[in-house]
Amino acid sequence: MHLGLEGKVVLITGGTKGIGRSMVKAFLEEGAIVHFCSRTKADIDNANSNLTKQFPSTKAIGTVVDVSNIDQLRSWVSSCATESGRIDVVVPNVSCFAMQNTAEDWQAAFQTDMFSLWSMIDAALPHLEKTKGNVVTISSVSGRDIDLTAPSPYGAIKAAVVHYTAQLAHQMAPKGVRANTCSPGNIYIEDGVWGQMERAHPEVFKGQMDLNPMGRMGKPEEIADAVLFLASQRASFVSGVNFVVDGSLCTGVQL
């Protein structure tokens, strides 16, 4: 299936690890120009070096950005548009994984998972209107099901991401801009949450693994493929959806 993403300018936050890293590579494989960021300089330097070798015919531009610093984030969006001349796809991907039911975690979750997401999209919208581009937000099955993360801000904020994205889709449809959410289930990444959990708390890991009807956790590449489809012209009539990619982990019916 030809996705038509060649030459499109894509912005991805949290692009050096986990699902973000897989999305950066997936868009590069499709011939897109990818701007990505991380707050850690060593991770950016390493990613820029590796991606230049892996994708010499495409363009990946990694920049140090702390998305919780809203001025810094909006400035990055503006500089990406200036450098590449346009913005076609925006993927706010960063989460602080706030799992404690404390004031500090609620504030951190809102600032990082929700307010930075809104700020990035808001800064990019004038450019997306010009290109008839689109937004793909990253939520979680924790935004649909009450799971082991409750009670905490994580699931509640992820649910807010889905709702805001649907609002955005409805508002921007007349202007030709689409907005969708991708909600991953349990995704196994060696240096990610479940890889760490497997090593530190094998009993918790086994319990979560047993909940997956397919008998396995997902791969980050499987989430990247879903995001690629939503971002492409193959999904030109898809907007306002919450695309759950979880191997049938969620038990509720999405209406």
Secondary structure, DSSP 8 states (H G I E B T S, - for coil): -----TT-EEEEESTTSHHHHHHHHHHHHTT-EEEEEES-HHHHHHHHHHHHHH-TTSEEEEEE--TTSHHHHHHHHHHHHHHHS---EEE--------S-SHHHHHHHIIIIIIHHHHHHHHHHHHHHHHT-EEEEE--GGGTS--TT-SSHHHHHHHHHHHHHHHHHHHHGGGT-EEEEEEE-SB--TTSHHHHHHHH-HHHHHHHHHT-TTSS-B-HHHHHHHHHHHHSGGGTT--S-EEEESTT---S---
